[in-house]
Amino acid sequence: MEQPRTNKDLLFKGIKTMAICVALMFLGPTLLYIAFSNQDKPTYPIVLIISIIVCGLAVFFLFKGILIILKSLFHN
């Protein structure tokens, strides 16, 4: 009986997804801080909307990366 192995290609894909998540986790709050620091500027709503989208993408990539890593570990 053969021992189940980790799918390394899928694991690296999950790690790349988590790296994107980490980058977005720093970028999102930074943009949010910039937006709230410049509320009197005309670009405030645009930067605020972009920062909220980036924060949402960070959460999405977090869950997607975790699911890919779990799939690589526990599925054949």
N, CA, C and O atoms as a Maestro MAE file, in Angstrom:
{
 s_m_m2io_version
 :::
 2.0.0
}

f_m_ct {
 s_m_title
 :::
 protein
 m_atom[304] {
  # First column is atom index #
  i_m_mmod_type
  r_m_x_coord
  r_m_y_coord
  r_m_z_coord
  i_m_residue_number
  s_m_chain_name
  s_m_pdb_residue_name
  s_m_pdb_atom_name
  i_m_atomic_number
  :::
  1 25 0.846 -1.183 0.000 1 A "MET " " N  " 7
  2 3 0.000 0.000 0.000 1 A "MET " " CA " 6
  3 2 0.889 1.243 0.000 1 A "MET " " C  " 6
  4 15 1.785 1.389 0.832 1 A "MET " " O  " 8
  5 25 0.619 2.127 -0.948 2 A "GLU " " N  " 7
  6 3 1.454 3.309 -1.102 2 A "GLU " " CA " 6
  7 2 0.994 4.422 -0.161 2 A "GLU " " C  " 6
  8 15 -0.201 4.652 0.026 2 A "GLU " " O  " 8
  9 25 1.964 5.094 0.412 3 A "GLN " " N  " 7
  10 3 1.705 6.199 1.331 3 A "GLN " " CA " 6
  11 2 1.261 7.426 0.537 3 A "GLN " " C  " 6
  12 15 1.873 7.731 -0.487 3 A "GLN " " O  " 8
  13 25 0.213 8.148 0.971 4 A "PRO " " N  " 7
  14 3 -0.176 9.377 0.256 4 A "PRO " " CA " 6
  15 2 0.921 10.440 0.376 4 A "PRO " " C  " 6
  16 15 1.545 10.596 1.425 4 A "PRO " " O  " 8
  17 25 1.132 11.149 -0.704 5 A "ARG " " N  " 7
  18 3 2.200 12.154 -0.746 5 A "ARG " " CA " 6
  19 2 1.608 13.546 -0.960 5 A "ARG " " C  " 6
  20 15 0.484 13.704 -1.436 5 A "ARG " " O  " 8
  21 25 2.399 14.534 -0.595 6 A "THR " " N  " 7
  22 3 1.999 15.919 -0.797 6 A "THR " " CA " 6
  23 2 2.200 16.301 -2.257 6 A "THR " " C  " 6
  24 15 3.244 16.013 -2.841 6 A "THR " " O  " 8
  25 25 1.207 16.945 -2.840 7 A "ASN " " N  " 7
  26 3 1.318 17.459 -4.195 7 A "ASN " " CA " 6
  27 2 2.133 18.753 -4.129 7 A "ASN " " C  " 6
  28 15 1.616 19.800 -3.741 7 A "ASN " " O  " 8
  29 25 3.407 18.672 -4.511 8 A "LYS " " N  " 7
  30 3 4.322 19.811 -4.335 8 A "LYS " " CA " 6
  31 2 3.973 20.987 -5.242 8 A "LYS " " C  " 6
  32 15 4.122 22.142 -4.843 8 A "LYS " " O  " 8
  33 25 3.512 20.702 -6.456 9 A "ASP " " N  " 7
  34 3 3.130 21.799 -7.355 9 A "ASP " " CA " 6
  35 2 1.967 22.596 -6.775 9 A "ASP " " C  " 6
  36 15 1.956 23.826 -6.823 9 A "ASP " " O  " 8
  37 25 0.998 21.884 -6.231 10 A "LEU " " N  " 7
  38 3 -0.155 22.547 -5.621 10 A "LEU " " CA " 6
  39 2 0.253 23.294 -4.349 10 A "LEU " " C  " 6
  40 15 -0.273 24.368 -4.055 10 A "LEU " " O  " 8
  41 25 1.190 22.720 -3.603 11 A "LEU " " N  " 7
  42 3 1.683 23.378 -2.388 11 A "LEU " " CA " 6
  43 2 2.378 24.692 -2.730 11 A "LEU " " C  " 6
  44 15 2.166 25.694 -2.048 11 A "LEU " " O  " 8
  45 25 3.210 24.703 -3.783 12 A "PHE " " N  " 7
  46 3 3.887 25.942 -4.180 12 A "PHE " " CA " 6
  47 2 2.888 26.980 -4.680 12 A "PHE " " C  " 6
  48 15 3.067 28.178 -4.462 12 A "PHE " " O  " 8
  49 25 1.834 26.515 -5.352 13 A "LYS " " N  " 7
  50 3 0.782 27.437 -5.797 13 A "LYS " " CA " 6
  51 2 0.097 28.075 -4.584 13 A "LYS " " C  " 6
  52 15 -0.200 29.270 -4.594 13 A "LYS " " O  " 8
  53 25 -0.151 27.281 -3.548 14 A "GLY " " N  " 7
  54 3 -0.750 27.813 -2.328 14 A "GLY " " CA " 6
  55 2 0.159 28.795 -1.615 14 A "GLY " " C  " 6
  56 15 -0.305 29.797 -1.071 14 A "GLY " " O  " 8
  57 25 1.448 28.510 -1.616 15 A "ILE " " N  " 7
  58 3 2.402 29.423 -0.977 15 A "ILE " " CA " 6
  59 2 2.486 30.734 -1.748 15 A "ILE " " C  " 6
  60 15 2.594 31.801 -1.143 15 A "ILE " " O  " 8
  61 25 2.438 30.669 -3.073 16 A "LYS " " N  " 7
  62 3 2.423 31.900 -3.877 16 A "LYS " " CA " 6
  63 2 1.169 32.717 -3.585 16 A "LYS " " C  " 6
  64 15 1.227 33.943 -3.483 16 A "LYS " " O  " 8
  65 25 0.040 32.033 -3.452 17 A "THR " " N  " 7
  66 3 -1.209 32.730 -3.133 17 A "THR " " CA " 6
  67 2 -1.126 33.395 -1.762 17 A "THR " " C  " 6
  68 15 -1.625 34.504 -1.574 17 A "THR " " O  " 8
  69 25 -0.496 32.718 -0.808 18 A "MET " " N  " 7
  70 3 -0.338 33.311 0.514 18 A "MET " " CA " 6
  71 2 0.629 34.497 0.480 18 A "MET " " C  " 6
  72 15 0.470 35.445 1.249 18 A "MET " " O  " 8
  73 25 1.622 34.451 -0.400 19 A "ALA " " N  " 7
  74 3 2.550 35.587 -0.536 19 A "ALA " " CA " 6
  75 2 1.811 36.805 -1.091 19 A "ALA " " C  " 6
  76 15 2.044 37.930 -0.648 19 A "ALA " " O  " 8
  77 25 0.931 36.584 -2.050 20 A "ILE " " N  " 7
  78 3 0.101 37.678 -2.565 20 A "ILE " " CA " 6
  79 2 -0.758 38.235 -1.447 20 A "ILE " " C  " 6
  80 15 -0.931 39.448 -1.329 20 A "ILE " " O  " 8
  81 25 -1.297 37.340 -0.624 21 A "CYS " " N  " 7
  82 3 -2.136 37.762 0.504 21 A "CYS " " CA " 6
  83 2 -1.351 38.649 1.470 21 A "CYS " " C  " 6
  84 15 -1.860 39.675 1.922 21 A "CYS " " O  " 8
  85 25 -0.133 38.265 1.784 22 A "VAL " " N  " 7
  86 3 0.687 39.061 2.718 22 A "VAL " " CA " 6
  87 2 0.957 40.450 2.147 22 A "VAL " " C  " 6
  88 15 0.897 41.448 2.864 22 A "VAL " " O  " 8
  89 25 1.252 40.503 0.854 23 A "ALA " " N  " 7
  90 3 1.500 41.808 0.223 23 A "ALA " " CA " 6
  91 2 0.249 42.683 0.300 23 A "ALA " " C  " 6
  92 15 0.338 43.871 0.611 23 A "ALA " " O  " 8
  93 25 -0.909 42.098 0.017 24 A "LEU " " N  " 7
  94 3 -2.154 42.858 0.076 24 A "LEU " " CA " 6
  95 2 -2.528 43.237 1.503 24 A "LEU " " C  " 6
  96 15 -3.167 44.265 1.725 24 A "LEU " " O  " 8
  97 25 -2.132 42.407 2.476 25 A "MET " " N  " 7
  98 3 -2.422 42.720 3.883 25 A "MET " " CA " 6
  99 2 -1.647 43.941 4.361 25 A "MET " " C  " 6
  100 15 -2.091 44.629 5.280 25 A "MET " " O  " 8
  101 25 -0.510 44.217 3.762 26 A "PHE " " N  " 7
  102 3 0.225 45.440 4.093 26 A "PHE " " CA " 6
  103 2 -0.247 46.625 3.257 26 A "PHE " " C  " 6
  104 15 -0.337 47.746 3.759 26 A "PHE " " O  " 8
  105 25 -0.544 46.381 1.995 27 A "LEU " " N  " 7
  106 3 -0.939 47.449 1.089 27 A "LEU " " CA " 6
  107 2 -2.312 48.030 1.444 27 A "LEU " " C  " 6
  108 15 -2.491 49.248 1.417 27 A "LEU " " O  " 8
  109 25 -3.275 47.174 1.773 28 A "GLY " " N  " 7
  110 3 -4.640 47.623 2.056 28 A "GLY " " CA " 6
  111 2 -4.741 48.607 3.215 28 A "GLY " " C  " 6
  112 15 -5.252 49.711 3.030 28 A "GLY " " O  " 8
  113 25 -4.267 48.236 4.410 29 A "PRO " " N  " 7
  114 3 -4.318 49.183 5.526 29 A "PRO " " CA " 6
  115 2 -3.486 50.447 5.308 29 A "PRO " " C  " 6
  116 15 -3.838 51.515 5.807 29 A "PRO " " O  " 8
  117 25 -2.382 50.328 4.565 30 A "THR " " N  " 7
  118 3 -1.579 51.514 4.262 30 A "THR " " CA " 6
  119 2 -2.373 52.494 3.407 30 A "THR " " C  " 6
  120 15 -2.387 53.696 3.673 30 A "THR " " O  " 8
  121 25 -3.036 51.967 2.374 31 A "LEU " " N  " 7
  122 3 -3.885 52.833 1.544 31 A "LEU " " CA " 6
  123 2 -5.052 53.405 2.342 31 A "LEU " " C  " 6
  124 15 -5.448 54.552 2.133 31 A "LEU " " O  " 8
  125 25 -5.599 52.611 3.249 32 A "LEU " " N  " 7
  126 3 -6.700 53.086 4.084 32 A "LEU " " CA " 6
  127 2 -6.236 54.235 4.985 32 A "LEU " " C  " 6
  128 15 -6.955 55.220 5.159 32 A "LEU " " O  " 8
  129 25 -5.051 54.108 5.548 33 A "TYR " " N  " 7
  130 3 -4.491 55.178 6.375 33 A "TYR " " CA " 6
  131 2 -4.261 56.441 5.541 33 A "TYR " " C  " 6
  132 15 -4.560 57.550 5.982 33 A "TYR " " O  " 8
  133 25 -3.727 56.256 4.333 34 A "ILE " " N  " 7
  134 3 -3.497 57.408 3.454 34 A "ILE " " CA " 6
  135 2 -4.818 58.089 3.112 34 A "ILE " " C  " 6
  136 15 -4.903 59.317 3.077 34 A "ILE " " O  " 8
  137 25 -5.851 57.278 2.858 35 A "ALA " " N  " 7
  138 3 -7.157 57.850 2.513 35 A "ALA " " CA " 6
  139 2 -7.719 58.663 3.673 35 A "ALA " " C  " 6
  140 15 -8.196 59.780 3.474 35 A "ALA " " O  " 8
  141 25 -7.666 58.110 4.880 36 A "PHE " " N  " 7
  142 3 -8.233 58.830 6.024 36 A "PHE " " CA " 6
  143 2 -7.379 60.016 6.460 36 A "PHE " " C  " 6
  144 15 -7.881 60.929 7.115 36 A "PHE " " O  " 8
  145 25 -6.109 60.013 6.108 37 A "SER " " N  " 7
  146 3 -5.246 61.148 6.430 37 A "SER " " CA " 6
  147 2 -5.487 62.330 5.500 37 A "SER " " C  " 6
  148 15 -5.164 63.467 5.846 37 A "SER " " O  " 8
  149 25 -6.049 62.073 4.330 38 A "ASN " " N  " 7
  150 3 -6.248 63.129 3.332 38 A "ASN " " CA " 6
  151 2 -7.723 63.260 2.959 38 A "ASN " " C  " 6
  152 15 -8.072 63.232 1.779 38 A "ASN " " O  " 8
  153 25 -8.581 63.401 3.955 39 A "GLN " " N  " 7
  154 3 -10.021 63.476 3.694 39 A "GLN " " CA " 6
  155 2 -10.429 64.750 2.958 39 A "GLN " " C  " 6
  156 15 -11.485 64.788 2.327 39 A "GLN " " O  " 8
  157 25 -9.614 65.775 3.033 40 A "ASP " " N  " 7
  158 3 -9.969 67.029 2.376 40 A "ASP " " CA " 6
  159 2 -9.546 67.076 0.904 40 A "ASP " " C  " 6
  160 15 -9.891 68.021 0.195 40 A "ASP " " O  " 8
  161 25 -8.815 66.083 0.447 41 A "LYS " " N  " 7
  162 3 -8.355 66.039 -0.944 41 A "LYS " " CA " 6
  163 2 -9.457 65.491 -1.857 41 A "LYS " " C  " 6
  164 15 -10.315 64.739 -1.396 41 A "LYS " " O  " 8
  165 25 -9.447 65.853 -3.128 42 A "PRO " " N  " 7
  166 3 -10.487 65.359 -4.050 42 A "PRO " " CA " 6
  167 2 -10.338 63.873 -4.395 42 A "PRO " " C  " 6
  168 15 -11.289 63.254 -4.873 42 A "PRO " " O  " 8
  169 25 -9.162 63.301 -4.158 43 A "THR " " N  " 7
  170 3 -8.954 61.876 -4.466 43 A "THR " " CA " 6
  171 2 -9.338 60.960 -3.305 43 A "THR " " C  " 6
  172 15 -9.150 59.746 -3.395 43 A "THR " " O  " 8
  173 25 -9.868 61.515 -2.222 44 A "TYR " " N  " 7
  174 3 -10.224 60.728 -1.041 44 A "TYR " " CA " 6
  175 2 -11.158 59.569 -1.351 44 A "TYR " " C  " 6
  176 15 -10.857 58.446 -0.945 44 A "TYR " " O  " 8
  177 25 -12.281 59.773 -2.051 45 A "PRO " " N  " 7
  178 3 -13.188 58.629 -2.288 45 A "PRO " " CA " 6
  179 2 -12.560 57.540 -3.155 45 A "PRO " " C  " 6
  180 15 -12.819 56.356 -2.942 45 A "PRO " " O  " 8
  181 25 -11.747 57.925 -4.117 46 A "ILE " " N  " 7
  182 3 -11.129 56.939 -4.999 46 A "ILE " " CA " 6
  183 2 -10.150 56.064 -4.220 46 A "ILE " " C  " 6
  184 15 -10.169 54.840 -4.345 46 A "ILE " " O  " 8
  185 25 -9.295 56.694 -3.416 47 A "VAL " " N  " 7
  186 3 -8.312 55.948 -2.633 47 A "VAL " " CA " 6
  187 2 -9.012 55.090 -1.584 47 A "VAL " " C  " 6
  188 15 -8.565 53.979 -1.302 47 A "VAL " " O  " 8
  189 25 -10.093 55.584 -1.006 48 A "LEU " " N  " 7
  190 3 -10.837 54.821 -0.018 48 A "LEU " " CA " 6
  191 2 -11.452 53.567 -0.643 48 A "LEU " " C  " 6
  192 15 -11.360 52.482 -0.068 48 A "LEU " " O  " 8
  193 25 -12.065 53.704 -1.792 49 A "ILE " " N  " 7
  194 3 -12.677 52.559 -2.474 49 A "ILE " " CA " 6
  195 2 -11.608 51.542 -2.870 49 A "ILE " " C  " 6
  196 15 -11.804 50.339 -2.693 49 A "ILE " " O  " 8
  197 25 -10.490 52.009 -3.401 50 A "ILE " " N  " 7
  198 3 -9.408 51.101 -3.788 50 A "ILE " " CA " 6
  199 2 -8.858 50.359 -2.573 50 A "ILE " " C  " 6
  200 15 -8.577 49.163 -2.650 50 A "ILE " " O  " 8
  201 25 -8.703 51.066 -1.451 51 A "SER " " N  " 7
  202 3 -8.164 50.419 -0.248 51 A "SER " " CA " 6
  203 2 -9.126 49.372 0.306 51 A "SER " " C  " 6
  204 15 -8.686 48.330 0.791 51 A "SER " " O  " 8
  205 25 -10.409 49.628 0.244 52 A "ILE " " N  " 7
  206 3 -11.391 48.645 0.720 52 A "ILE " " CA " 6
  207 2 -11.378 47.411 -0.189 52 A "ILE " " C  " 6
  208 15 -11.484 46.282 0.290 52 A "ILE " " O  " 8
  209 25 -11.249 47.630 -1.481 53 A "ILE " " N  " 7
  210 3 -11.165 46.501 -2.420 53 A "ILE " " CA " 6
  211 2 -9.901 45.681 -2.160 53 A "ILE " " C  " 6
  212 15 -9.948 44.451 -2.182 53 A "ILE " " O  " 8
  213 25 -8.778 46.345 -1.917 54 A "VAL " " N  " 7
  214 3 -7.520 45.643 -1.652 54 A "VAL " " CA " 6
  215 2 -7.623 44.836 -0.356 54 A "VAL " " C  " 6
  216 15 -7.128 43.710 -0.295 54 A "VAL " " O  " 8
  217 25 -8.254 45.387 0.673 55 A "CYS " " N  " 7
  218 3 -8.441 44.650 1.927 55 A "CYS " " CA " 6
  219 2 -9.329 43.419 1.702 55 A "CYS " " C  " 6
  220 15 -9.060 42.351 2.253 55 A "CYS " " O  " 8
  221 25 -10.366 43.566 0.907 56 A "GLY " " N  " 7
  222 3 -11.230 42.427 0.592 56 A "GLY " " CA " 6
  223 2 -10.487 41.358 -0.195 56 A "GLY " " C  " 6
  224 15 -10.681 40.164 0.037 56 A "GLY " " O  " 8
  225 25 -9.636 41.783 -1.127 57 A "LEU " " N  " 7
  226 3 -8.834 40.825 -1.882 57 A "LEU " " CA " 6
  227 2 -7.842 40.089 -0.979 57 A "LEU " " C  " 6
  228 15 -7.553 38.915 -1.211 57 A "LEU " " O  " 8
  229 25 -7.323 40.760 0.039 58 A "ALA " " N  " 7
  230 3 -6.410 40.104 0.977 58 A "ALA " " CA " 6
  231 2 -7.118 38.966 1.700 58 A "ALA " " C  " 6
  232 15 -6.553 37.884 1.861 58 A "ALA " " O  " 8
  233 25 -8.341 39.206 2.132 59 A "VAL " " N  " 7
  234 3 -9.115 38.161 2.807 59 A "VAL " " CA " 6
  235 2 -9.415 37.020 1.843 59 A "VAL " " C  " 6
  236 15 -9.317 35.850 2.214 59 A "VAL " " O  " 8
  237 25 -9.782 37.356 0.601 60 A "PHE " " N  " 7
  238 3 -10.072 36.337 -0.399 60 A "PHE " " CA " 6
  239 2 -8.850 35.453 -0.659 60 A "PHE " " C  " 6
  240 15 -8.960 34.227 -0.667 60 A "PHE " " O  " 8
  241 25 -7.681 36.078 -0.872 61 A "PHE " " N  " 7
  242 3 -6.471 35.309 -1.144 61 A "PHE " " CA " 6
  243 2 -6.028 34.500 0.075 61 A "PHE " " C  " 6
  244 15 -5.417 33.442 -0.077 61 A "PHE " " O  " 8
  245 25 -6.329 34.984 1.279 62 A "LEU " " N  " 7
  246 3 -6.020 34.227 2.488 62 A "LEU " " CA " 6
  247 2 -6.768 32.904 2.483 62 A "LEU " " C  " 6
  248 15 -6.158 31.846 2.641 62 A "LEU " " O  " 8
  249 25 -8.077 32.951 2.305 63 A "PHE " " N  " 7
  250 3 -8.869 31.725 2.308 63 A "PHE " " CA " 6
  251 2 -8.531 30.831 1.124 63 A "PHE " " C  " 6
  252 15 -8.467 29.610 1.266 63 A "PHE " " O  " 8
  253 25 -8.316 31.427 -0.042 64 A "LYS " " N  " 7
  254 3 -7.976 30.645 -1.228 64 A "LYS " " CA " 6
  255 2 -6.632 29.939 -1.023 64 A "LYS " " C  " 6
  256 15 -6.496 28.768 -1.380 64 A "LYS " " O  " 8
  257 25 -5.653 30.617 -0.464 65 A "GLY " " N  " 7
  258 3 -4.343 30.020 -0.214 65 A "GLY " " CA " 6
  259 2 -4.402 28.889 0.792 65 A "GLY " " C  " 6
  260 15 -3.767 27.851 0.607 65 A "GLY " " O  " 8
  261 25 -5.165 29.090 1.860 66 A "ILE " " N  " 7
  262 3 -5.310 28.031 2.865 66 A "ILE " " CA " 6
  263 2 -5.979 26.807 2.256 66 A "ILE " " C  " 6
  264 15 -5.555 25.680 2.511 66 A "ILE " " O  " 8
  265 25 -7.018 27.015 1.454 67 A "LEU " " N  " 7
  266 3 -7.697 25.887 0.822 67 A "LEU " " CA " 6
  267 2 -6.779 25.138 -0.141 67 A "LEU " " C  " 6
  268 15 -6.807 23.908 -0.188 67 A "LEU " " O  " 8
  269 25 -5.973 25.861 -0.903 68 A "ILE " " N  " 7
  270 3 -5.045 25.208 -1.838 68 A "ILE " " CA " 6
  271 2 -4.003 24.399 -1.078 68 A "ILE " " C  " 6
  272 15 -3.685 23.275 -1.470 68 A "ILE " " O  " 8
  273 25 -3.468 24.958 0.005 69 A "ILE " " N  " 7
  274 3 -2.469 24.237 0.792 69 A "ILE " " CA " 6
  275 2 -3.077 22.990 1.431 69 A "ILE " " C  " 6
  276 15 -2.454 21.928 1.428 69 A "ILE " " O  " 8
  277 25 -4.266 23.107 1.969 70 A "LEU " " N  " 7
  278 3 -4.923 21.935 2.557 70 A "LEU " " CA " 6
  279 2 -5.217 20.882 1.504 70 A "LEU " " C  " 6
  280 15 -5.087 19.686 1.766 70 A "LEU " " O  " 8
  281 25 -5.610 21.317 0.320 71 A "LYS " " N  " 7
  282 3 -5.875 20.377 -0.759 71 A "LYS " " CA " 6
  283 2 -4.592 19.645 -1.156 71 A "LYS " " C  " 6
  284 15 -4.625 18.447 -1.438 71 A "LYS " " O  " 8
  285 25 -3.470 20.352 -1.179 72 A "SER " " N  " 7
  286 3 -2.212 19.708 -1.557 72 A "SER " " CA " 6
  287 2 -1.757 18.704 -0.504 72 A "SER " " C  " 6
  288 15 -1.090 17.722 -0.834 72 A "SER " " O  " 8
  289 25 -2.102 18.933 0.739 73 A "LEU " " N  " 7
  290 3 -1.661 18.040 1.812 73 A "LEU " " CA " 6
  291 2 -2.539 16.808 1.969 73 A "LEU " " C  " 6
  292 15 -2.032 15.720 2.244 73 A "LEU " " O  " 8
  293 25 -3.842 16.962 1.799 74 A "PHE " " N  " 7
  294 3 -4.756 15.884 2.159 74 A "PHE " " CA " 6
  295 2 -5.433 15.181 0.983 74 A "PHE " " C  " 6
  296 15 -6.099 14.166 1.192 74 A "PHE " " O  " 8
  297 25 -5.291 15.673 -0.221 75 A "HIS " " N  " 7
  298 3 -5.869 15.005 -1.377 75 A "HIS " " CA " 6
  299 2 -4.756 14.335 -2.176 75 A "HIS " " C  " 6
  300 15 -3.592 14.729 -2.105 75 A "HIS " " O  " 8
  301 25 -5.133 13.335 -2.920 76 A "ASN " " N  " 7
  302 3 -4.122 12.638 -3.745 76 A "ASN " " CA " 6
  303 2 -3.841 13.448 -4.909 76 A "ASN " " C  " 6
  304 15 -3.023 13.066 -5.746 76 A "ASN " " O  " 8
  :::
 }
 m_bond[303] {
  # First column is bond index #
  i_m_from
  i_m_to
  i_m_order
  :::
  1 1 2 1
  2 2 3 1
  3 3 4 2
  4 3 5 1
  5 5 6 1
  6 6 7 1
  7 7 8 2
  8 7 9 1
  9 9 10 1
  10 10 11 1
  11 11 12 2
  12 11 13 1
  13 13 14 1
  14 14 15 1
  15 15 16 2
  16 15 17 1
  17 17 18 1
  18 18 19 1
  19 19 20 2
  20 19 21 1
  21 21 22 1
  22 22 23 1
  23 23 24 2
  24 23 25 1
  25 25 26 1
  26 26 27 1
  27 27 28 2
  28 27 29 1
  29 29 30 1
  30 30 31 1
  31 31 32 2
  32 31 33 1
  33 33 34 1
  34 34 35 1
  35 35 36 2
  36 35 37 1
  37 37 38 1
  38 38 39 1
  39 39 40 2
  40 39 41 1
  41 41 42 1
  42 42 43 1
  43 43 44 2
  44 43 45 1
  45 45 46 1
  46 46 47 1
  47 47 48 2
  48 47 49 1
  49 49 50 1
  50 50 51 1
  51 51 52 2
  52 51 53 1
  53 53 54 1
  54 54 55 1
  55 55 56 2
  56 55 57 1
  57 57 58 1
  58 58 59 1
  59 59 60 2
  60 59 61 1
  61 61 62 1
  62 62 63 1
  63 63 64 2
  64 63 65 1
  65 65 66 1
  66 66 67 1
  67 67 68 2
  68 67 69 1
  69 69 70 1
  70 70 71 1
  71 71 72 2
  72 71 73 1
  73 73 74 1
  74 74 75 1
  75 75 76 2
  76 75 77 1
  77 77 78 1
  78 78 79 1
  79 79 80 2
  80 79 81 1
  81 81 82 1
  82 82 83 1
  83 83 84 2
  84 83 85 1
  85 85 86 1
  86 86 87 1
  87 87 88 2
  88 87 89 1
  89 89 90 1
  90 90 91 1
  91 91 92 2
  92 91 93 1
  93 93 94 1
  94 94 95 1
  95 95 96 2
  96 95 97 1
  97 97 98 1
  98 98 99 1
  99 99 100 2
  100 99 101 1
  101 101 102 1
  102 102 103 1
  103 103 104 2
  104 103 105 1
  105 105 106 1
  106 106 107 1
  107 107 108 2
  108 107 109 1
  109 109 110 1
  110 110 111 1
  111 111 112 2
  112 111 113 1
  113 113 114 1
  114 114 115 1
  115 115 116 2
  116 115 117 1
  117 117 118 1
  118 118 119 1
  119 119 120 2
  120 119 121 1
  121 121 122 1
  122 122 123 1
  123 123 124 2
  124 123 125 1
  125 125 126 1
  126 126 127 1
  127 127 128 2
  128 127 129 1
  129 129 130 1
  130 130 131 1
  131 131 132 2
  132 131 133 1
  133 133 134 1
  134 134 135 1
  135 135 136 2
  136 135 137 1
  137 137 138 1
  138 138 139 1
  139 139 140 2
  140 139 141 1
  141 141 142 1
  142 142 143 1
  143 143 144 2
  144 143 145 1
  145 145 146 1
  146 146 147 1
  147 147 148 2
  148 147 149 1
  149 149 150 1
  150 150 151 1
  151 151 152 2
  152 151 153 1
  153 153 154 1
  154 154 155 1
  155 155 156 2
  156 155 157 1
  157 157 158 1
  158 158 159 1
  159 159 160 2
  160 159 161 1
  161 161 162 1
  162 162 163 1
  163 163 164 2
  164 163 165 1
  165 165 166 1
  166 166 167 1
  167 167 168 2
  168 167 169 1
  169 169 170 1
  170 170 171 1
  171 171 172 2
  172 171 173 1
  173 173 174 1
  174 174 175 1
  175 175 176 2
  176 175 177 1
  177 177 178 1
  178 178 179 1
  179 179 180 2
  180 179 181 1
  181 181 182 1
  182 182 183 1
  183 183 184 2
  184 183 185 1
  185 185 186 1
  186 186 187 1
  187 187 188 2
  188 187 189 1
  189 189 190 1
  190 190 191 1
  191 191 192 2
  192 191 193 1
  193 193 194 1
  194 194 195 1
  195 195 196 2
  196 195 197 1
  197 197 198 1
  198 198 199 1
  199 199 200 2
  200 199 201 1
  201 201 202 1
  202 202 203 1
  203 203 204 2
  204 203 205 1
  205 205 206 1
  206 206 207 1
  207 207 208 2
  208 207 209 1
  209 209 210 1
  210 210 211 1
  211 211 212 2
  212 211 213 1
  213 213 214 1
  214 214 215 1
  215 215 216 2
  216 215 217 1
  217 217 218 1
  218 218 219 1
  219 219 220 2
  220 219 221 1
  221 221 222 1
  222 222 223 1
  223 223 224 2
  224 223 225 1
  225 225 226 1
  226 226 227 1
  227 227 228 2
  228 227 229 1
  229 229 230 1
  230 230 231 1
  231 231 232 2
  232 231 233 1
  233 233 234 1
  234 234 235 1
  235 235 236 2
  236 235 237 1
  237 237 238 1
  238 238 239 1
  239 239 240 2
  240 239 241 1
  241 241 242 1
  242 242 243 1
  243 243 244 2
  244 243 245 1
  245 245 246 1
  246 246 247 1
  247 247 248 2
  248 247 249 1
  249 249 250 1
  250 250 251 1
  251 251 252 2
  252 251 253 1
  253 253 254 1
  254 254 255 1
  255 255 256 2
  256 255 257 1
  257 257 258 1
  258 258 259 1
  259 259 260 2
  260 259 261 1
  261 261 262 1
  262 262 263 1
  263 263 264 2
  264 263 265 1
  265 265 266 1
  266 266 267 1
  267 267 268 2
  268 267 269 1
  269 269 270 1
  270 270 271 1
  271 271 272 2
  272 271 273 1
  273 273 274 1
  274 274 275 1
  275 275 276 2
  276 275 277 1
  277 277 278 1
  278 278 279 1
  279 279 280 2
  280 279 281 1
  281 281 282 1
  282 282 283 1
  283 283 284 2
  284 283 285 1
  285 285 286 1
  286 286 287 1
  287 287 288 2
  288 287 289 1
  289 289 290 1
  290 290 291 1
  291 291 292 2
  292 291 293 1
  293 293 294 1
  294 294 295 1
  295 295 296 2
  296 295 297 1
  297 297 298 1
  298 298 299 1
  299 299 300 2
  300 299 301 1
  301 301 302 1
  302 302 303 1
  303 303 304 2
  :::
 }
}
